[in-house]
Structures are given as C-alpha cells and as structure tokens.
Amino acid sequence: MPFHHVGRVDEIPPGRTKYYTVEGKPVLLANWRGVIYALSGICPHRGYPLEDALLWDHLVDCPWHHFQYDVRTGENY
C-alpha cells in the first residue's frame, strides 16, 4: 500500500488509538510512548473492527471481547 496522509500526529496523543479507513481498508494507528504504529483495523481474533480500541501500555485491547495484542509485534497476550 502506498503512503497515505490520514491525520496529524497531535490528533493521536500518547496512549491512545485512532481508527481510519484507507482505500476501503480499516487501519488503526496507536501512539505508544510517542511512536505511531499502523496496524490492521480488524481484530485478528474475531474479525471485528477496532474502532474505539484502547491501548494498555503497549497492548491494543479489542473493544468487542478484550483480545489483546502487542502494537510492536502483533503477538497475542
């Protein structure tokens, strides 16, 4: 996928996430300690959208069933 501008860094404060749709694909941006991570906006466990997902330390928490995975590696916890 080519580079796409979706927003400004200051729109995603540290410890927060923001959900976007880019070329029809859901994308979740997560700001952990000032580093922005771009992830699939779909939970890999059940396929639900990660809109309103929470960030607990370095873990994205699915708002549907609390499946958690590491923003740095994608590993499930």
PQR file with spaces between the fields and no chain letter, atoms N, CA, C, O and H, PARSE charges and radii, in Angstrom:
ATOM       1  N    MET     1       0.848   -1.159    0.000 -0.4000 1.5000
ATOM       2  CA   MET     1       0.000    0.000    0.000 -0.0000 2.0000
ATOM       3  C    MET     1       0.901    1.232    0.000  0.5500 1.7000
ATOM       4  O    MET     1       1.853    1.288    0.779 -0.5500 1.4000
ATOM       5  N    PRO     2       0.630    2.209   -0.844 -0.5600 1.5000
ATOM       6  CA   PRO     2       1.430    3.431   -0.852  0.2800 2.0000
ATOM       7  C    PRO     2       1.161    4.278    0.390  0.5500 1.7000
ATOM       8  O    PRO     2       0.206    4.035    1.128 -0.5500 1.4000
ATOM       9  N    PHE     3       2.010    5.264    0.604 -0.4000 1.5000
ATOM      10  CA   PHE     3       1.867    6.180    1.723 -0.0000 2.0000
ATOM      11  C    PHE     3       0.569    6.973    1.581  0.5500 1.7000
ATOM      12  O    PHE     3       0.229    7.426    0.488 -0.5500 1.4000
ATOM      13  H    PHE     3       2.786    5.461    0.004  0.4000 1.0000
ATOM      14  N    HIS     4      -0.155    7.140    2.693 -0.4000 1.5000
ATOM      15  CA   HIS     4      -1.379    7.944    2.734 -0.0000 2.0000
ATOM      16  C    HIS     4      -1.345    8.835    3.960  0.5500 1.7000
ATOM      17  O    HIS     4      -1.031    8.387    5.063 -0.5500 1.4000
ATOM      18  H    HIS     4       0.122    6.773    3.581  0.4000 1.0000
ATOM      19  N    HIS     5      -1.672   10.101    3.754 -0.4000 1.5000
ATOM      20  CA   HIS     5      -1.810   11.018    4.883 -0.0000 2.0000
ATOM      21  C    HIS     5      -3.220   10.844    5.433  0.5500 1.7000
ATOM      22  O    HIS     5      -4.196   11.028    4.706 -0.5500 1.4000
ATOM      23  H    HIS     5      -1.928   10.465    2.858  0.4000 1.0000
ATOM      24  N    VAL     6      -3.333   10.490    6.710 -0.4000 1.5000
ATOM      25  CA   VAL     6      -4.657   10.299    7.305 -0.0000 2.0000
ATOM      26  C    VAL     6      -4.945   11.293    8.428  0.5500 1.7000
ATOM      27  O    VAL     6      -6.100   11.467    8.815 -0.5500 1.4000
ATOM      28  H    VAL     6      -2.539   10.340    7.300  0.4000 1.0000
ATOM      29  N    GLY     7      -3.928   11.935    8.944 -0.4000 1.5000
ATOM      30  CA   GLY     7      -4.138   12.892   10.025 -0.0000 2.0000
ATOM      31  C    GLY     7      -2.818   13.386   10.565  0.5500 1.7000
ATOM      32  O    GLY     7      -1.749   13.043   10.059 -0.5500 1.4000
ATOM      33  H    GLY     7      -2.989   11.795    8.630  0.4000 1.0000
ATOM      34  N    ARG     8      -2.910   14.193   11.596 -0.4000 1.5000
ATOM      35  CA   ARG     8      -1.714   14.742   12.230 -0.0000 2.0000
ATOM      36  C    ARG     8      -1.367   13.932   13.475  0.5500 1.7000
ATOM      37  O    ARG     8      -2.244   13.367   14.128 -0.5500 1.4000
ATOM      38  H    ARG     8      -3.779   14.471   12.006  0.4000 1.0000
ATOM      39  N    VAL     9      -0.096   13.885   13.787 -0.4000 1.5000
ATOM      40  CA   VAL     9       0.379   13.146   14.959 -0.0000 2.0000
ATOM      41  C    VAL     9      -0.293   13.661   16.228  0.5500 1.7000
ATOM      42  O    VAL     9      -0.623   12.875   17.115 -0.5500 1.4000
ATOM      43  H    VAL     9       0.616   14.344   13.257  0.4000 1.0000
ATOM      44  N    ASP    10      -0.498   14.978   16.320 -0.4000 1.5000
ATOM      45  CA   ASP    10      -1.093   15.525   17.546 -0.0000 2.0000
ATOM      46  C    ASP    10      -2.564   15.142   17.723  0.5500 1.7000
ATOM      47  O    ASP    10      -3.148   15.427   18.768 -0.5500 1.4000
ATOM      48  H    ASP    10      -0.229   15.617   15.599  0.4000 1.0000
ATOM      49  N    GLU    11      -3.165   14.506   16.728 -0.4000 1.5000
ATOM      50  CA   GLU    11      -4.538   14.015   16.845 -0.0000 2.0000
ATOM      51  C    GLU    11      -4.599   12.667   17.577  0.5500 1.7000
ATOM      52  O    GLU    11      -5.676   12.193   17.938 -0.5500 1.4000
ATOM      53  H    GLU    11      -2.689   14.275   15.879  0.4000 1.0000
ATOM      54  N    ILE    12      -3.427   12.064   17.789 -0.4000 1.5000
ATOM      55  CA   ILE    12      -3.349   10.779   18.488 -0.0000 2.0000
ATOM      56  C    ILE    12      -2.373   10.940   19.650  0.5500 1.7000
ATOM      57  O    ILE    12      -1.179   10.691   19.490 -0.5500 1.4000
ATOM      58  H    ILE    12      -2.552   12.450   17.496  0.4000 1.0000
ATOM      59  N    PRO    13      -2.863   11.351   20.811 -0.5600 1.5000
ATOM      60  CA   PRO    13      -1.969   11.540   21.956  0.2800 2.0000
ATOM      61  C    PRO    13      -1.345   10.216   22.407  0.5500 1.7000
ATOM      62  O    PRO    13      -1.894    9.149   22.129 -0.5500 1.4000
ATOM      63  N    PRO    14      -0.209   10.275   23.096 -0.5600 1.5000
ATOM      64  CA   PRO    14       0.393    9.047   23.631  0.2800 2.0000
ATOM      65  C    PRO    14      -0.620    8.255   24.463  0.5500 1.7000
ATOM      66  O    PRO    14      -1.373    8.818   25.258 -0.5500 1.4000
ATOM      67  N    GLY    15      -0.616    6.944   24.260 -0.4000 1.5000
ATOM      68  CA   GLY    15      -1.523    6.072   24.975 -0.0000 2.0000
ATOM      69  C    GLY    15      -2.905    5.947   24.361  0.5500 1.7000
ATOM      70  O    GLY    15      -3.807    5.374   24.972 -0.5500 1.4000
ATOM      71  H    GLY    15      -0.004    6.486   23.614  0.4000 1.0000
ATOM      72  N    ARG    16      -3.080    6.479   23.156 -0.4000 1.5000
ATOM      73  CA   ARG    16      -4.398    6.463   22.503 -0.0000 2.0000
ATOM      74  C    ARG    16      -4.311    5.818   21.123  0.5500 1.7000
ATOM      75  O    ARG    16      -3.225    5.626   20.576 -0.5500 1.4000
ATOM      76  H    ARG    16      -2.348    6.945   22.659  0.4000 1.0000
ATOM      77  N    THR    17      -5.483    5.487   20.573 -0.4000 1.5000
ATOM      78  CA   THR    17      -5.575    4.938   19.223 -0.0000 2.0000
ATOM      79  C    THR    17      -6.548    5.782   18.411  0.5500 1.7000
ATOM      80  O    THR    17      -7.357    6.529   18.961 -0.5500 1.4000
ATOM      81  H    THR    17      -6.365    5.643   21.018  0.4000 1.0000
ATOM      82  N    LYS    18      -6.453    5.648   17.097 -0.4000 1.5000
ATOM      83  CA   LYS    18      -7.389    6.317   16.202 -0.0000 2.0000
ATOM      84  C    LYS    18      -7.630    5.387   15.016  0.5500 1.7000
ATOM      85  O    LYS    18      -6.691    4.826   14.453 -0.5500 1.4000
ATOM      86  H    LYS    18      -5.796    5.040   16.651  0.4000 1.0000
ATOM      87  N    TYR    19      -8.897    5.232   14.648 -0.4000 1.5000
ATOM      88  CA   TYR    19      -9.331    4.310   13.600 -0.0000 2.0000
ATOM      89  C    TYR    19      -9.584    5.098   12.317  0.5500 1.7000
ATOM      90  O    TYR    19     -10.223    6.150   12.341 -0.5500 1.4000
ATOM      91  H    TYR    19      -9.660    5.688   15.107  0.4000 1.0000
ATOM      92  N    TYR    20      -9.081    4.582   11.204 -0.4000 1.5000
ATOM      93  CA   TYR    20      -9.271    5.205    9.896 -0.0000 2.0000
ATOM      94  C    TYR    20      -9.653    4.138    8.881  0.5500 1.7000
ATOM      95  O    TYR    20      -9.480    2.943    9.119 -0.5500 1.4000
ATOM      96  H    TYR    20      -8.562    3.728   11.184  0.4000 1.0000
ATOM      97  N    THR    21     -10.171    4.586    7.759 -0.4000 1.5000
ATOM      98  CA   THR    21     -10.370    3.713    6.604 -0.0000 2.0000
ATOM      99  C    THR    21      -9.537    4.299    5.477  0.5500 1.7000
ATOM     100  O    THR    21      -9.702    5.466    5.119 -0.5500 1.4000
ATOM     101  H    THR    21     -10.312    5.557    7.566  0.4000 1.0000
ATOM     102  N    VAL    22      -8.643    3.493    4.917 -0.4000 1.5000
ATOM     103  CA   VAL    22      -7.750    3.922    3.846 -0.0000 2.0000
ATOM     104  C    VAL    22      -7.953    2.992    2.658  0.5500 1.7000
ATOM     105  O    VAL    22      -7.740    1.783    2.752 -0.5500 1.4000
ATOM     106  H    VAL    22      -8.510    2.545    5.208  0.4000 1.0000
ATOM     107  N    GLU    23      -8.364    3.572    1.551 -0.4000 1.5000
ATOM     108  CA   GLU    23      -8.665    2.781    0.351 -0.0000 2.0000
ATOM     109  C    GLU    23      -9.605    1.618    0.670  0.5500 1.7000
ATOM     110  O    GLU    23      -9.436    0.510    0.161 -0.5500 1.4000
ATOM     111  H    GLU    23      -8.537    4.554    1.475  0.4000 1.0000
ATOM     112  N    GLY    24     -10.592    1.886    1.515 -0.4000 1.5000
ATOM     113  CA   GLY    24     -11.572    0.878    1.876 -0.0000 2.0000
ATOM     114  C    GLY    24     -11.098   -0.140    2.898  0.5500 1.7000
ATOM     115  O    GLY    24     -11.827   -1.079    3.220 -0.5500 1.4000
ATOM     116  H    GLY    24     -10.730    2.786    1.928  0.4000 1.0000
ATOM     117  N    LYS    25      -9.889    0.033    3.413 -0.4000 1.5000
ATOM     118  CA   LYS    25      -9.338   -0.914    4.393 -0.0000 2.0000
ATOM     119  C    LYS    25      -9.239   -0.246    5.762  0.5500 1.7000
ATOM     120  O    LYS    25      -8.742    0.875    5.863 -0.5500 1.4000
ATOM     121  H    LYS    25      -9.297    0.795    3.152  0.4000 1.0000
ATOM     122  N    PRO    26      -9.705   -0.917    6.819 -0.5600 1.5000
ATOM     123  CA   PRO    26      -9.611   -0.346    8.157  0.2800 2.0000
ATOM     124  C    PRO    26      -8.177   -0.378    8.679  0.5500 1.7000
ATOM     125  O    PRO    26      -7.473   -1.381    8.563 -0.5500 1.4000
ATOM     126  N    VAL    27      -7.767    0.750    9.255 -0.4000 1.5000
ATOM     127  CA   VAL    27      -6.413    0.897    9.790 -0.0000 2.0000
ATOM     128  C    VAL    27      -6.531    1.492   11.195  0.5500 1.7000
ATOM     129  O    VAL    27      -7.323    2.406   11.424 -0.5500 1.4000
ATOM     130  H    VAL    27      -8.338    1.565    9.349  0.4000 1.0000
ATOM     131  N    LEU    28      -5.754    0.979   12.113 -0.4000 1.5000
ATOM     132  CA   LEU    28      -5.705    1.525   13.458 -0.0000 2.0000
ATOM     133  C    LEU    28      -4.315    2.107   13.679  0.5500 1.7000
ATOM     134  O    LEU    28      -3.311    1.420   13.490 -0.5500 1.4000
ATOM     135  H    LEU    28      -5.110    0.237   11.927  0.4000 1.0000
ATOM     136  N    LEU    29      -4.259    3.365   14.078 -0.4000 1.5000
ATOM     137  CA   LEU    29      -2.994    3.971   14.476 -0.0000 2.0000
ATOM     138  C    LEU    29      -2.956    4.026   15.988  0.5500 1.7000
ATOM     139  O    LEU    29      -3.933    4.417   16.627 -0.5500 1.4000
ATOM     140  H    LEU    29      -5.074    3.923   14.232  0.4000 1.0000
ATOM     141  N    ALA    30      -1.835    3.637   16.558 -0.4000 1.5000
ATOM     142  CA   ALA    30      -1.671    3.620   18.012 -0.0000 2.0000
ATOM     143  C    ALA    30      -0.407    4.396   18.370  0.5500 1.7000
ATOM     144  O    ALA    30       0.647    4.197   17.766 -0.5500 1.4000
ATOM     145  H    ALA    30      -1.041    3.319   16.040  0.4000 1.0000
ATOM     146  N    ASN    31      -0.522    5.275   19.350 -0.4000 1.5000
ATOM     147  CA   ASN    31       0.617    6.055   19.813 -0.0000 2.0000
ATOM     148  C    ASN    31       1.070    5.478   21.143  0.5500 1.7000
ATOM     149  O    ASN    31       0.435    5.694   22.176 -0.5500 1.4000
ATOM     150  H    ASN    31      -1.378    5.437   19.840  0.4000 1.0000
ATOM     151  N    TRP    32       2.154    4.757   21.109 -0.4000 1.5000
ATOM     152  CA   TRP    32       2.738    4.209   22.334 -0.0000 2.0000
ATOM     153  C    TRP    32       4.085    4.873   22.565  0.5500 1.7000
ATOM     154  O    TRP    32       5.028    4.685   21.797 -0.5500 1.4000
ATOM     155  H    TRP    32       2.670    4.582   20.271  0.4000 1.0000
ATOM     156  N    ARG    33       4.157    5.653   23.637 -0.4000 1.5000
ATOM     157  CA   ARG    33       5.377    6.373   24.022 -0.0000 2.0000
ATOM     158  C    ARG    33       5.909    7.277   22.920  0.5500 1.7000
ATOM     159  O    ARG    33       7.120    7.407   22.743 -0.5500 1.4000
ATOM     160  H    ARG    33       3.390    5.806   24.261  0.4000 1.0000
ATOM     161  N    GLY    34       4.992    7.902   22.179 -0.4000 1.5000
ATOM     162  CA   GLY    34       5.383    8.843   21.144 -0.0000 2.0000
ATOM     163  C    GLY    34       5.703    8.220   19.803  0.5500 1.7000
ATOM     164  O    GLY    34       6.018    8.940   18.855 -0.5500 1.4000
ATOM     165  H    GLY    34       4.008    7.796   22.324  0.4000 1.0000
ATOM     166  N    VAL    35       5.633    6.904   19.694 -0.4000 1.5000
ATOM     167  CA   VAL    35       5.856    6.210   18.423 -0.0000 2.0000
ATOM     168  C    VAL    35       4.491    5.803   17.880  0.5500 1.7000
ATOM     169  O    VAL    35       3.683    5.206   18.592 -0.5500 1.4000
ATOM     170  H    VAL    35       5.378    6.319   20.464  0.4000 1.0000
ATOM     171  N    ILE    36       4.240    6.133   16.610 -0.4000 1.5000
ATOM     172  CA   ILE    36       2.968    5.788   15.972 -0.0000 2.0000
ATOM     173  C    ILE    36       3.126    4.454   15.258  0.5500 1.7000
ATOM     174  O    ILE    36       4.021    4.274   14.433 -0.5500 1.4000
ATOM     175  H    ILE    36       4.896    6.618   16.032  0.4000 1.0000
ATOM     176  N    TYR    37       2.242    3.523   15.591 -0.4000 1.5000
ATOM     177  CA   TYR    37       2.206    2.200   14.963 -0.0000 2.0000
ATOM     178  C    TYR    37       0.950    2.104   14.104  0.5500 1.7000
ATOM     179  O    TYR    37      -0.136    2.475   14.549 -0.5500 1.4000
ATOM     180  H    TYR    37       1.514    3.669   16.261  0.4000 1.0000
ATOM     181  N    ALA    38       1.089    1.615   12.891 -0.4000 1.5000
ATOM     182  CA   ALA    38      -0.050    1.389   11.999 -0.0000 2.0000
ATOM     183  C    ALA    38      -0.342   -0.106   11.972  0.5500 1.7000
ATOM     184  O    ALA    38       0.532   -0.922   11.679 -0.5500 1.4000
ATOM     185  H    ALA    38       1.971    1.314   12.529  0.4000 1.0000
ATOM     186  N    LEU    39      -1.576   -0.442   12.280 -0.4000 1.5000
ATOM     187  CA   LEU    39      -1.995   -1.838   12.385 -0.0000 2.0000
ATOM     188  C    LEU    39      -3.272   -2.050   11.578  0.5500 1.7000
ATOM     189  O    LEU    39      -3.952   -1.092   11.207 -0.5500 1.4000
ATOM     190  H    LEU    39      -2.286    0.220   12.518  0.4000 1.0000
ATOM     191  N    SER    40      -3.581   -3.283   11.318 -0.4000 1.5000
ATOM     192  CA   SER    40      -4.877   -3.586   10.726 -0.0000 2.0000
ATOM     193  C    SER    40      -5.960   -3.094   11.677  0.5500 1.7000
ATOM     194  O    SER    40      -5.833   -3.239   12.893 -0.5500 1.4000
ATOM     195  H    SER    40      -3.029   -4.061   11.619  0.4000 1.0000
ATOM     196  N    GLY    41      -7.012   -2.520   11.135 -0.4000 1.5000
ATOM     197  CA   GLY    41      -8.116   -2.039   11.948 -0.0000 2.0000
ATOM     198  C    GLY    41      -9.132   -3.122   12.260  0.5500 1.7000
ATOM     199  O    GLY    41     -10.220   -2.831   12.757 -0.5500 1.4000
ATOM     200  H    GLY    41      -7.115   -2.403   10.148  0.4000 1.0000
ATOM     201  N    ILE    42      -8.786   -4.367   11.973 -0.4000 1.5000
ATOM     202  CA   ILE    42      -9.666   -5.508   12.229 -0.0000 2.0000
ATOM     203  C    ILE    42      -8.999   -6.418   13.260  0.5500 1.7000
ATOM     204  O    ILE    42      -7.825   -6.760   13.124 -0.5500 1.4000
ATOM     205  H    ILE    42      -7.902   -4.604   11.569  0.4000 1.0000
ATOM     206  N    CYS    43      -9.743   -6.803   14.276 -0.4000 1.5000
ATOM     207  CA   CYS    43      -9.215   -7.701   15.291 -0.0000 2.0000
ATOM     208  C    CYS    43      -8.872   -9.047   14.649  0.5500 1.7000
ATOM     209  O    CYS    43      -9.725   -9.653   14.000 -0.5500 1.4000
ATOM     210  H    CYS    43     -10.697   -6.524   14.386  0.4000 1.0000
ATOM     211  N    PRO    44      -7.636   -9.521   14.823 -0.5600 1.5000
ATOM     212  CA   PRO    44      -7.242  -10.788   14.207  0.2800 2.0000
ATOM     213  C    PRO    44      -7.915  -12.005   14.835  0.5500 1.7000
ATOM     214  O    PRO    44      -7.864  -13.094   14.263 -0.5500 1.4000
ATOM     215  N    HIS    45      -8.536  -11.847   15.983 -0.4000 1.5000
ATOM     216  CA   HIS    45      -9.166  -12.963   16.681 -0.0000 2.0000
ATOM     217  C    HIS    45     -10.557  -13.275   16.135  0.5500 1.7000
ATOM     218  O    HIS    45     -10.856  -14.424   15.812 -0.5500 1.4000
ATOM     219  H    HIS    45      -8.578  -10.963   16.447  0.4000 1.0000
ATOM     220  N    ARG    46     -11.406  -12.252   16.031 -0.4000 1.5000
ATOM     221  CA   ARG    46     -12.788  -12.480   15.604 -0.0000 2.0000
ATOM     222  C    ARG    46     -13.198  -11.673   14.378  0.5500 1.7000
ATOM     223  O    ARG    46     -14.299  -11.855   13.859 -0.5500 1.4000
ATOM     224  H    ARG    46     -11.163  -11.318   16.293  0.4000 1.0000
ATOM     225  N    GLY    47     -12.323  -10.785   13.910 -0.4000 1.5000
ATOM     226  CA   GLY    47     -12.628  -10.023   12.701 -0.0000 2.0000
ATOM     227  C    GLY    47     -13.498   -8.794   12.917  0.5500 1.7000
ATOM     228  O    GLY    47     -14.056   -8.257   11.961 -0.5500 1.4000
ATOM     229  H    GLY    47     -11.428  -10.638   14.332  0.4000 1.0000
ATOM     230  N    TYR    48     -13.622   -8.341   14.163 -0.4000 1.5000
ATOM     231  CA   TYR    48     -14.411   -7.144   14.449 -0.0000 2.0000
ATOM     232  C    TYR    48     -13.562   -5.893   14.238  0.5500 1.7000
ATOM     233  O    TYR    48     -12.340   -5.952   14.369 -0.5500 1.4000
ATOM     234  H    TYR    48     -13.169   -8.777   14.941  0.4000 1.0000
ATOM     235  N    PRO    49     -14.196   -4.754   13.912 -0.5600 1.5000
ATOM     236  CA   PRO    49     -13.426   -3.516   13.763  0.2800 2.0000
ATOM     237  C    PRO    49     -12.873   -3.040   15.104  0.5500 1.7000
ATOM     238  O    PRO    49     -13.508   -3.204   16.146 -0.5500 1.4000
ATOM     239  N    LEU    50     -11.693   -2.454   15.059 -0.4000 1.5000
ATOM     240  CA   LEU    50     -11.023   -1.983   16.271 -0.0000 2.0000
ATOM     241  C    LEU    50     -11.295   -0.508   16.562  0.5500 1.7000
ATOM     242  O    LEU    50     -10.534    0.135   17.285 -0.5500 1.4000
ATOM     243  H    LEU    50     -11.178   -2.321   14.213  0.4000 1.0000
ATOM     244  N    GLU    51     -12.359    0.017   16.008 -0.4000 1.5000
ATOM     245  CA   GLU    51     -12.745    1.389   16.320 -0.0000 2.0000
ATOM     246  C    GLU    51     -13.012    1.475   17.823  0.5500 1.7000
ATOM     247  O    GLU    51     -13.687    0.610   18.379 -0.5500 1.4000
ATOM     248  H    GLU    51     -12.977   -0.505   15.420  0.4000 1.0000
ATOM     249  N    ASP    52     -12.499    2.491   18.472 -0.4000 1.5000
ATOM     250  CA   ASP    52     -12.605    2.695   19.920 -0.0000 2.0000
ATOM     251  C    ASP    52     -11.756    1.713   20.731  0.5500 1.7000
ATOM     252  O    ASP    52     -11.988    1.547   21.928 -0.5500 1.4000
ATOM     253  H    ASP    52     -11.950    3.194   18.020  0.4000 1.0000
ATOM     254  N    ALA    53     -10.782    1.065   20.101 -0.4000 1.5000
ATOM     255  CA   ALA    53      -9.872    0.180   20.843 -0.0000 2.0000
ATOM     256  C    ALA    53      -9.067    0.997   21.838  0.5500 1.7000
ATOM     257  O    ALA    53      -8.724    2.152   21.586 -0.5500 1.4000
ATOM     258  H    ALA    53     -10.593    1.200   19.129  0.4000 1.0000
ATOM     259  N    LEU    54      -8.775    0.381   22.968 -0.4000 1.5000
ATOM     260  CA   LEU    54      -7.964    1.025   23.997 -0.0000 2.0000
ATOM     261  C    LEU    54      -6.529    0.541   23.892  0.5500 1.7000
ATOM     262  O    LEU    54      -6.256   -0.537   23.365 -0.5500 1.4000
ATOM     263  H    LEU    54      -9.054   -0.557   23.173  0.4000 1.0000
ATOM     264  N    LEU    55      -5.622    1.355   24.399 -0.4000 1.5000
ATOM     265  CA   LEU    55      -4.212    0.993   24.444 -0.0000 2.0000
ATOM     266  C    LEU    55      -3.811    0.902   25.906  0.5500 1.7000
ATOM     267  O    LEU    55      -3.824    1.907   26.617 -0.5500 1.4000
ATOM     268  H    LEU    55      -5.843    2.232   24.827  0.4000 1.0000
ATOM     269  N    TRP    56      -3.457   -0.284   26.358 -0.4000 1.5000
ATOM     270  CA   TRP    56      -2.996   -0.525   27.721 -0.0000 2.0000
ATOM     271  C    TRP    56      -1.507   -0.811   27.637  0.5500 1.7000
ATOM     272  O    TRP    56      -1.085   -1.886   27.210 -0.5500 1.4000
ATOM     273  H    TRP    56      -3.446   -1.100   25.781  0.4000 1.0000
ATOM     274  N    ASP    57      -0.713    0.180   28.056 -0.4000 1.5000
ATOM     275  CA   ASP    57       0.732    0.092   27.897 -0.0000 2.0000
ATOM     276  C    ASP    57       1.017   -0.113   26.408  0.5500 1.7000
ATOM     277  O    ASP    57       0.741    0.792   25.621 -0.5500 1.4000
ATOM     278  H    ASP    57      -1.056    1.053   28.403  0.4000 1.0000
ATOM     279  N    HIS    58       1.549   -1.244   25.991 -0.4000 1.5000
ATOM     280  CA   HIS    58       1.846   -1.476   24.574 -0.0000 2.0000
ATOM     281  C    HIS    58       0.860   -2.466   23.944  0.5500 1.7000
ATOM     282  O    HIS    58       1.125   -3.012   22.873 -0.5500 1.4000
ATOM     283  H    HIS    58       1.773   -1.979   26.630  0.4000 1.0000
ATOM     284  N    LEU    59      -0.277   -2.697   24.611 -0.4000 1.5000
ATOM     285  CA   LEU    59      -1.252   -3.671   24.124 -0.0000 2.0000
ATOM     286  C    LEU    59      -2.521   -2.989   23.636  0.5500 1.7000
ATOM     287  O    LEU    59      -3.111   -2.172   24.344 -0.5500 1.4000
ATOM     288  H    LEU    59      -0.492   -2.254   25.481  0.4000 1.0000
ATOM     289  N    VAL    60      -2.934   -3.332   22.421 -0.4000 1.5000
ATOM     290  CA   VAL    60      -4.235   -2.910   21.920 -0.0000 2.0000
ATOM     291  C    VAL    60      -5.266   -3.857   22.504  0.5500 1.7000
ATOM     292  O    VAL    60      -5.082   -5.074   22.492 -0.5500 1.4000
ATOM     293  H    VAL    60      -2.455   -3.995   21.846  0.4000 1.0000
ATOM     294  N    ASP    61      -6.352   -3.292   23.016 -0.4000 1.5000
ATOM     295  CA   ASP    61      -7.424   -4.078   23.619 -0.0000 2.0000
ATOM     296  C    ASP    61      -8.671   -3.949   22.749  0.5500 1.7000
ATOM     297  O    ASP    61      -9.222   -2.857   22.610 -0.5500 1.4000
ATOM     298  H    ASP    61      -6.501   -2.303   23.026  0.4000 1.0000
ATOM     299  N    CYS    62      -9.117   -5.061   22.161 -0.4000 1.5000
ATOM     300  CA   CYS    62     -10.293   -5.051   21.292 -0.0000 2.0000
ATOM     301  C    CYS    62     -11.522   -4.630   22.108  0.5500 1.7000
ATOM     302  O    CYS    62     -11.765   -5.185   23.180 -0.5500 1.4000
ATOM     303  H    CYS    62      -8.669   -5.948   22.273  0.4000 1.0000
ATOM     304  N    PRO    63     -12.301   -3.654   21.612 -0.5600 1.5000
ATOM     305  CA   PRO    63     -13.464   -3.193   22.361  0.2800 2.0000
ATOM     306  C    PRO    63     -14.612   -4.208   22.391  0.5500 1.7000
ATOM     307  O    PRO    63     -15.557   -4.039   23.161 -0.5500 1.4000
ATOM     308  N    TRP    64     -14.546   -5.240   21.580 -0.4000 1.5000
ATOM     309  CA   TRP    64     -15.631   -6.215   21.488 -0.0000 2.0000
ATOM     310  C    TRP    64     -15.500   -7.350   22.499  0.5500 1.7000
ATOM     311  O    TRP    64     -16.485   -7.756   23.114 -0.5500 1.4000
ATOM     312  H    TRP    64     -13.778   -5.377   20.955  0.4000 1.0000
ATOM     313  N    HIS    65     -14.271   -7.863   22.669 -0.4000 1.5000
ATOM     314  CA   HIS    65     -14.118   -9.024   23.557 -0.0000 2.0000
ATOM     315  C    HIS    65     -12.757   -9.050   24.260  0.5500 1.7000
ATOM     316  O    HIS    65     -12.351  -10.085   24.789 -0.5500 1.4000
ATOM     317  H    HIS    65     -13.471   -7.533   22.170  0.4000 1.0000
ATOM     318  N    HIS    66     -12.070   -7.940   24.265 -0.4000 1.5000
ATOM     319  CA   HIS    66     -10.826   -7.733   25.028 -0.0000 2.0000
ATOM     320  C    HIS    66      -9.665   -8.641   24.609  0.5500 1.7000
ATOM     321  O    HIS    66      -8.775   -8.925   25.411 -0.5500 1.4000
ATOM     322  H    HIS    66     -12.399   -7.099   23.836  0.4000 1.0000
ATOM     323  N    PHE    67      -9.678   -9.092   23.360 -0.4000 1.5000
ATOM     324  CA   PHE    67      -8.495   -9.739   22.800 -0.0000 2.0000
ATOM     325  C    PHE    67      -7.400   -8.682   22.783  0.5500 1.7000
ATOM     326  O    PHE    67      -7.644   -7.565   22.328 -0.5500 1.4000
ATOM     327  H    PHE    67     -10.401   -8.861   22.708  0.4000 1.0000
ATOM     328  N    GLN    68      -6.208   -8.998   23.263 -0.4000 1.5000
ATOM     329  CA   GLN    68      -5.126   -8.024   23.323 -0.0000 2.0000
ATOM     330  C    GLN    68      -3.933   -8.493   22.506  0.5500 1.7000
ATOM     331  O    GLN    68      -3.604   -9.679   22.483 -0.5500 1.4000
ATOM     332  H    GLN    68      -6.010   -9.906   23.633  0.4000 1.0000
ATOM     333  N    TYR    69      -3.287   -7.534   21.831 -0.4000 1.5000
ATOM     334  CA   TYR    69      -2.061   -7.862   21.123 -0.0000 2.0000
ATOM     335  C    TYR    69      -1.108   -6.686   21.131  0.5500 1.7000
ATOM     336  O    TYR    69      -1.515   -5.529   21.225 -0.5500 1.4000
ATOM     337  H    TYR    69      -3.555   -6.571   21.850  0.4000 1.0000
ATOM     338  N    ASP    70       0.154   -7.005   21.030 -0.4000 1.5000
ATOM     339  CA   ASP    70       1.260   -6.058   21.148 -0.0000 2.0000
ATOM     340  C    ASP    70       1.360   -5.201   19.887  0.5500 1.7000
ATOM     341  O    ASP    70       1.427   -5.733   18.779 -0.5500 1.4000
ATOM     342  H    ASP    70       0.485   -7.946   20.953  0.4000 1.0000
ATOM     343  N    VAL    71       1.369   -3.869   20.052 -0.4000 1.5000
ATOM     344  CA   VAL    71       1.463   -2.983   18.890 -0.0000 2.0000
ATOM     345  C    VAL    71       2.816   -3.103   18.190  0.5500 1.7000
ATOM     346  O    VAL    71       2.939   -2.782   17.008 -0.5500 1.4000
ATOM     347  H    VAL    71       1.315   -3.437   20.952  0.4000 1.0000
ATOM     348  N    ARG    72       3.830   -3.567   18.923 -0.4000 1.5000
ATOM     349  CA   ARG    72       5.177   -3.655   18.351 -0.0000 2.0000
ATOM     350  C    ARG    72       5.365   -4.914   17.515  0.5500 1.7000
ATOM     351  O    ARG    72       6.101   -4.903   16.529 -0.5500 1.4000
ATOM     352  H    ARG    72       3.730   -3.828   19.883  0.4000 1.0000
ATOM     353  N    THR    73       4.697   -6.007   17.909 -0.4000 1.5000
ATOM     354  CA   THR    73       4.967   -7.291   17.255 -0.0000 2.0000
ATOM     355  C    THR    73       3.725   -7.975   16.692  0.5500 1.7000
ATOM     356  O    THR    73       3.837   -8.861   15.845 -0.5500 1.4000
ATOM     357  H    THR    73       4.100   -6.017   18.711  0.4000 1.0000
ATOM     358  N    GLY    74       2.535   -7.568   17.158 -0.4000 1.5000
ATOM     359  CA   GLY    74       1.300   -8.228   16.759 -0.0000 2.0000
ATOM     360  C    GLY    74       0.997   -9.478   17.575  0.5500 1.7000
ATOM     361  O    GLY    74      -0.035  -10.119   17.377 -0.5500 1.4000
ATOM     362  H    GLY    74       2.444   -6.848   17.846  0.4000 1.0000
ATOM     363  N    GLU    75       1.899   -9.826   18.497 -0.4000 1.5000
ATOM     364  CA   GLU    75       1.728  -11.033   19.309 -0.0000 2.0000
ATOM     365  C    GLU    75       0.535  -10.911   20.243  0.5500 1.7000
ATOM     366  O    GLU    75       0.309   -9.854   20.833 -0.5500 1.4000
ATOM     367  H    GLU    75       2.738   -9.306   18.659  0.4000 1.0000
ATOM     368  N    ASN    76      -0.235  -11.995   20.380 -0.4000 1.5000
ATOM     369  CA   ASN    76      -1.393  -12.050   21.269 -0.0000 2.0000
ATOM     370  C    ASN    76      -0.973  -12.286   22.702  0.5500 1.7000
ATOM     371  O    ASN    76      -0.008  -13.002   22.971 -0.5500 1.4000
ATOM     372  H    ASN    76      -0.052  -12.854   19.901  0.4000 1.0000
ATOM     373  N    TYR    77      -1.724  -11.663   23.644 -0.4000 1.5000
ATOM     374  CA   TYR    77      -1.482  -11.856   25.082 -0.0000 2.0000
ATOM     375  C    TYR    77      -2.734  -12.332   25.764  0.5500 1.7000
ATOM     376  O    TYR    77      -2.732  -12.551   26.975 -0.5500 1.4000
ATOM     377  H    TYR    77      -2.508  -11.082   23.426  0.4000 1.0000
